[in-house]
Each structure stands twice: as C-alpha cells, then as structure tokens.
Amino acid sequence: MATSMVIGTQWGDEGKGKIVDCLAEAADVVVRSQGGNNAGHTVVVDDKAFALRLLPSGILYDNKSNIIGTGVVIDPKVLLGEIENLKKEGKSADSLQISDRSHVIMPYHIALDEAEEASKGDAKIGTTKNGIGPCYADKINRVGIRVCDLYDIELFKEKLAYNVEFKNKVLRNVYGAEGVDYDQILADYIGYAEALKSHVTDTNVSVMKAIKEGKKVLFEGAQATMLDLDHGTYPFVTSSHPIAGGASTGAGVGPNYLKNIFGVVKAYATRVGAGPFPTEQLNEVGDNLRNLGHEFGTVTGRPRRCGWLDLVVVSYAANLNSLDYLAITRLDILDSFEELKICVGYELNGKRVEGFPASLKDLEACVPVYEILPGWKTDISGIRTYEELPEAARKYVERIAEVTGVPLGIVSVGPNRAQTINLVEAFK
C-alpha cells in the first residue's frame, strides 16, 4: 500500500494545488474528497496557470486516474465548463471518475446562499455564494439529490419537485427573493447528467481497488484545517471537513489507509472573508505581502487578508491531521524582507494559551507572541537544492519544523513545478 495526502494547515490558499501537482507526478491516482467549486487550486505548468475548482490537480497529467469522491458537492454546470476549458488547452478529462454518491448543487442552493448572505448585513460569513453550504445542509437534512438520483428520472422528478416547492417558499416568503423554475432545472440537469454519464461510477470501489493493487494513491484536500466545520474558526468556516479524517469519509476509505500526510504551510498567513485572524497586519507589511504574493482569490478575485506566519494555527493543524511532513510554500515571497516575525504562542489576559481557543471573542482578544528572525534579502526562486538556500531561509523553515514538531518534506521557492525542493519520498 502506498498512499499520500495533501492537507492545508491554515485558512486555505496555501498553495496546495502546486504541492498536489508535484506529488501527482509519482502517483497513479489522485482523489478529491470534499468541498465544492468554492475551492480553487492554481497550478502552473510550463509557465501557464490552470485554475481548477472541482477537477483534481492530477488532471493535468495524461497518465493519472482522477477521482471526485463522495464527500464532494458537485455543480455539474461548473464541472462541465471546467472540462471544456481543459479541452481548449489541449488537455483531456477522460480519466475522470465521479462518485455516484456525491451530492449535486442545484440552482436553489445558489439562490438560497445569495439570499441568506445578503440578509446578514455586517454579520456576513464571506461565503462564495456558490451554493455549497445549502447543498451540504440538504445532505444533512436528508433531502439532498445525489448524482445517482439523476439517472432515475422518476425519483429525480419527485425529489426535485419537493425541493423546488419548499425552497421557493423560503426564497419568496423569508427572503423576498425570486423562486426557481422546476421545468428549467429538470431539463438542464437531465442534460448535465447525460454529458457526465461516462464518468459516473462507484468511486469507493475504484479507490479501494487501486490501494489493494498497490497503486500510488494521492488524496487531495480542498480548503484547509482552520475552515473545518467542527475544528475551524466557526462559524467562519466551510461546510465540510478539510482535515485528514474528512478525507477518509469523503473518499470512502478507512483511516489506516491514509499515510504520508503532508501539511501545506504558506510561509506567511492569509485568509479570505470575515473571522478572527490574530497575526493579520493591517499596515505596510500586510500590503507588501498581498502585492508580492498576488494574494487574490482564485475563485472570487477577492483580496486576501495577510499577516505573519502563525505557528499556533499550524501546530493545531499538525495535531488534528497527524501530519507526517510539512510542505512550506511561497518562501520566495519573503525574499525582500529585512526581518520576519513568526507567532509561536498566544497570550490571553496575560496568560499563555494552551491549544487553540474555541471562543471567537477569546481568539480576537489573544495577543500573538512573536519571535523575530532575520530575512535573507536575496532571490531564492532559482535555487533547486536545500543546501543552496541562504542560511536565514533554512533557519526560518527549520524553526517552523521545530515549533510544530513536524519534519520538513517539501520547500517551494516559486509557482512552477521545477521550483520545488523535495526532501522526502512522497510514497513509501
């Protein structure tokens, strides 16, 4: 058995897509296990950027199997558009498999997402308004529509009629919004189902078969640990479980099959949307990080909030995900800084905090405890071995490993595949 996994350790946007792309080179199968088209991965191949939202990052290789697992919620219109865009770039999605158990995002989910977010005023969560949360809510409420339901026309009509009637009452009577049209949705989704039919299968069987045959299976996480529905900064979180345990349920495999777990750590910190952010820098430092790192959302285009690296967050993620290795990304963005700060603890009311606070009021009141390290003031984007990195850069990443207790596995010095320093074997 040879498996590996990529998990985000912060609030997302850590560069997971690049790490998955690099590890996928040695993989046979790449599995996406949760989230929806609210998650964007940008992968750069031969200086060309590919923005992937639902497709696993392994799709950019010609010889990999790519699986969208049960835990993913799928907007078929978006997925088909993404497949079409790939074809325009000379890439193929023929290797794609879609779980017949995945839940389907419907137009009423998007309408509800938009209406509810608009109703919250200043209390907005910062949803991408792609219908992800309402789709997961229907899943939990046991009224969701799964991919397999699209191919049982009578069952699909029955489920769709119930949902459209109920959701239209909510949209019109609660939010004063327009309803959705049953006939139009029915026609559209019958068409989507036909277009995707060749990709739909029982992916639980596919993943387990690959593992038992000794193939190298890579599990790709979307979003990140601090956006986990249970363990993140609730309610400013996503609607799924982007941690290692969520990958187990979302891909349909037992936890003992998940090995070589890489936690992706951006060399500084960012987050999108509202919610506490202890190391945020609302100053020149934050502006410089945003501009140097081009920190704008892959899906939304929204500017990201930026700050110093928070190792309280990363240590918390290390424990939740039982990380085996760290993958440090975007180290090159720090090239021009004279000195760097890393947060190694929080103080609340003058006392050091143990763990990560559940209360957002407590988290907002926490004062970061910083260590100051020297910058390296040189361009590292052309470096290809760890030993060639400036001493200050090595000390920076080694301090991350020391504080978190997780060894280094990968150090990335740029967006391209070649700008990756691999320190361990991904599959073993």
Buried (B, 14 or more C-beta within 10 A) or exposed (E): EBBBBBBBBBBBBBBBBBBBBBBBBBBBBBBBBBBBBBBBBBBBBEEEEBEBBBBBBBBBBEEBBBBBBBBBBBBBBBBBBBBEBBEEEEBEBEBBBBBBBBBBBBBBBBBBBBBBBEEEEEEBBBBBBBBBBBBBBBBEEEEBBBBBBBBEEEBBBEBBEEBBEEBBEBBEEEBEBEBBEBEEBBEBBBEBBEBBEEBBBBBBEBBBEBBEEEBBBBBBBBBBBBBBBEBBBEEBBBBBBBBBBBBBBBBBBEEEBBBBBBBBBBBBBBBBBBBBBBBBBEEEBBEBBBEBBEBEBBBBEEBBBBBBBBBBBBBBBBBBBBBBBBBBBBBBBBBEBEEBBBBBBBEBEEEEBEEBBEEBEBBEBBBBBBEEBBBBEEEBEEBEEBEEBBEBBBBBBEBBBEBBEBBBBBBBBBBBBEBBBBBBEBBE
